[in-house]
Amino acid sequence: MASASQPYLLDITPELAEEERLVHASAADFCRSRLLPIIAEHYEAGTFPRDLIVEFARMGFLGAPLEGYGCAGLNPVAYGLTMLELEKVDSGLRSFCSVQTALVMWPIFAYGDETQKQRWLPAMARGEAIGCFGLTEPGSGSDPGSMRTNARREPNGDYVLNGEKMWITNSPIADVAVVWAKVVEEGRPDPVVRGFLVERGMQGFSTPEIHGKLSLRASITGSIVLEDVRVPASSMLPGVSGLKGPLGCLTQARYGIGWGAVGAAMGVYERALEYSKDRKQFNRPLAGFQLTQQKLVEMHNAIGKSLLLALHFGRLKQRGKLTSTQVSWLKRDNVAMALDCARTARSILGGNGIMGEFHVMRHLCNLETVYTYEGTHEVHTLAIGRAITGEDAFT
Ligand SMILES: Cc1cc2nc3c(=O)[nH]c(=O)nc-3n(C[C@H](O)[C@H](O)[C@H](O)COP(=O)(O)OP(=O)(O)OC[C@H]3O[C@@H](n4cnc5c(N)ncnc54)[C@H](O)[C@@H]3O)c2cc1C
């Protein structure tokens, strides 16, 4: 027998400050009314809705957690809630905002000098300049220390960059790329990793698009090819050297993914719940079968726990206490949870589950990328394993 239903038994609203509630409500409204209606079409066509960039900017999504330079200055929980709402619609749209914010604006903010900040941050917050982050290479993925991209210092102080970056979100439309390269520096026996701001139009810099993706289709992905690209010394990010530079950026981005994944899981769970109440087989709604209820309960409970983890870690981040290993935990477990939910939701929708208009298969395909990028599931397992055992199992 049917009775009143309540899709979520956990409500974090009482734990949120007024500002966080307002940010969340306006992000949810924008994503539902503006993004959801157009996403399936873009996904199928394999196009990124570029006209939305200015709207993302107007919503304060670009550089949201940064202070000053035209950025919204959101606290970590409010920022996380915007990521959740974006990814409830599509991981590719969230990826666009994550890359712009956490992988490009954040390193300029954290490692750049004032001239670099003034030059890029306000324009990027307004969506007038787009950025990308080049770490991965054809031969260097989980092991970024093996990168081959290099920067040679010239007698006049310029640097000349050579190498290739692969799988770079937004690279074909980027005005500026944060490129991580190995530099031979005086007084240091080994080359050291440094970040460079490489601009569109510089000779020898190109960003061919990667076609044929069956995941994250509403996000543009490309390579970065660097053929004797000469950049002035002023394009180097002065505030960091070594792998901790790119890894610091990834920690920022993974934090957002930890929240975003909860959104993707909520998206597929809500679809499956609604569908199971409408669809009848054997003269009763799918929701009335014990096996379907078990699937819904597993999803519901897993989402609640993941949300609590995100909220708890968000509060730690607000107090400056969140560690990179905790962020590995958040990214790893919440993405795996979302992927499980997407598979389960797909099964509840039966044949309709594979159709674009039901928005589940798209999440499932997207989450396969999210499972792998920003540190694979396995690599985060090793990071957490190292922290709890003291044993390094990476190599
Ligand atoms: C759509 C998309 C967008 C992306 N955007 C960006 C971007 O904007 N910028 C950027 O720099 N990169 C980006 N990436 C790259 C992404 O971060 C890498 O794909 C990821 O780091 C994994 O590297 P890889 O693909 O080379 O896999 P590999 O490192 O070759 O790993 C393959 C498999 O081996 C496993 N493995 C590797 N090492 C170990 C180990 N020590 N122990 C156990 N298992 C191991 C991995 O977990 C994985 O399962 C993107 C990727 C995709 C697909």
PDBQT file of the ligand as one rigid body, heavy atoms in Angstrom, charges set to zero:
ROOT
HETATM    1  C1  LIG A 401      38.163  13.252 -19.733  1.00  0.00    +0.000 C 
HETATM    2  C2  LIG A 401      39.447  13.456 -18.985  1.00  0.00    +0.000 A 
HETATM    3  C3  LIG A 401      39.819  14.728 -18.579  1.00  0.00    +0.000 A 
HETATM    4  C4  LIG A 401      41.048  14.944 -17.942  1.00  0.00    +0.000 A 
HETATM    5  N1  LIG A 401      41.441  16.228 -17.631  1.00  0.00    +0.000 NA
HETATM    6  C5  LIG A 401      42.731  16.439 -17.219  1.00  0.00    +0.000 A 
HETATM    7  C6  LIG A 401      43.241  17.776 -17.078  1.00  0.00    +0.000 A 
HETATM    8  O1  LIG A 401      42.505  18.770 -17.243  1.00  0.00    +0.000 OA
HETATM    9  N2  LIG A 401      44.561  17.945 -16.781  1.00  0.00    +0.000 N 
HETATM   10  C7  LIG A 401      45.406  16.887 -16.578  1.00  0.00    +0.000 A 
HETATM   11  O2  LIG A 401      46.589  17.106 -16.324  1.00  0.00    +0.000 OA
HETATM   12  N3  LIG A 401      44.947  15.604 -16.670  1.00  0.00    +0.000 NA
HETATM   13  C8  LIG A 401      43.638  15.356 -17.001  1.00  0.00    +0.000 A 
HETATM   14  N4  LIG A 401      43.176  14.063 -17.139  1.00  0.00    +0.000 N 
HETATM   15  C9  LIG A 401      44.114  12.954 -16.971  1.00  0.00    +0.000 C 
HETATM   16  C10 LIG A 401      43.844  12.100 -15.741  1.00  0.00    +0.000 C 
HETATM   17  O3  LIG A 401      44.166  12.796 -14.582  1.00  0.00    +0.000 OA
HETATM   18  C11 LIG A 401      44.627  10.790 -15.936  1.00  0.00    +0.000 C 
HETATM   19  O4  LIG A 401      43.912  10.025 -16.905  1.00  0.00    +0.000 OA
HETATM   20  C12 LIG A 401      44.793  10.011 -14.635  1.00  0.00    +0.000 C 
HETATM   21  O5  LIG A 401      45.701  10.657 -13.790  1.00  0.00    +0.000 OA
HETATM   22  C13 LIG A 401      45.285   8.584 -14.883  1.00  0.00    +0.000 C 
HETATM   23  O6  LIG A 401      46.393   8.567 -15.718  1.00  0.00    +0.000 OA
HETATM   24  P1  LIG A 401      46.422   7.564 -16.962  1.00  0.00    +0.000 P 
HETATM   25  O7  LIG A 401      45.153   7.744 -17.730  1.00  0.00    +0.000 OA
HETATM   26  O8  LIG A 401      47.706   7.776 -17.667  1.00  0.00    +0.000 OA
HETATM   27  O9  LIG A 401      46.358   6.114 -16.347  1.00  0.00    +0.000 OA
HETATM   28  P2  LIG A 401      47.598   5.271 -15.760  1.00  0.00    +0.000 P 
HETATM   29  O10 LIG A 401      48.377   6.077 -14.803  1.00  0.00    +0.000 OA
HETATM   30  O11 LIG A 401      48.307   4.608 -16.889  1.00  0.00    +0.000 OA
HETATM   31  O12 LIG A 401      46.804   4.157 -14.919  1.00  0.00    +0.000 OA
HETATM   32  C14 LIG A 401      46.127   3.061 -15.539  1.00  0.00    +0.000 C 
HETATM   33  C15 LIG A 401      45.636   2.127 -14.442  1.00  0.00    +0.000 C 
HETATM   34  O13 LIG A 401      46.746   1.662 -13.678  1.00  0.00    +0.000 OA
HETATM   35  C16 LIG A 401      46.548   1.953 -12.303  1.00  0.00    +0.000 C 
HETATM   36  N5  LIG A 401      47.824   2.242 -11.630  1.00  0.00    +0.000 N 
HETATM   37  C17 LIG A 401      48.770   3.169 -11.962  1.00  0.00    +0.000 A 
HETATM   38  N6  LIG A 401      49.766   3.164 -11.077  1.00  0.00    +0.000 NA
HETATM   39  C18 LIG A 401      49.446   2.231 -10.146  1.00  0.00    +0.000 A 
HETATM   40  C19 LIG A 401      50.073   1.764  -8.953  1.00  0.00    +0.000 A 
HETATM   41  N7  LIG A 401      51.225   2.273  -8.486  1.00  0.00    +0.000 N 
HETATM   42  N8  LIG A 401      49.469   0.768  -8.268  1.00  0.00    +0.000 NA
HETATM   43  C20 LIG A 401      48.283   0.265  -8.682  1.00  0.00    +0.000 A 
HETATM   44  N9  LIG A 401      47.636   0.660  -9.782  1.00  0.00    +0.000 NA
HETATM   45  C21 LIG A 401      48.202   1.649 -10.504  1.00  0.00    +0.000 A 
HETATM   46  C22 LIG A 401      45.643   3.154 -12.295  1.00  0.00    +0.000 C 
HETATM   47  O14 LIG A 401      44.963   3.297 -11.063  1.00  0.00    +0.000 OA
HETATM   48  C23 LIG A 401      44.720   2.835 -13.443  1.00  0.00    +0.000 C 
HETATM   49  O15 LIG A 401      43.717   1.953 -13.019  1.00  0.00    +0.000 OA
HETATM   50  C24 LIG A 401      41.904  13.839 -17.684  1.00  0.00    +0.000 A 
HETATM   51  C25 LIG A 401      41.482  12.540 -18.038  1.00  0.00    +0.000 A 
HETATM   52  C26 LIG A 401      40.280  12.348 -18.679  1.00  0.00    +0.000 A 
HETATM   53  C27 LIG A 401      39.893  10.948 -19.085  1.00  0.00    +0.000 C 
ENDROOT
TORSDOF 0
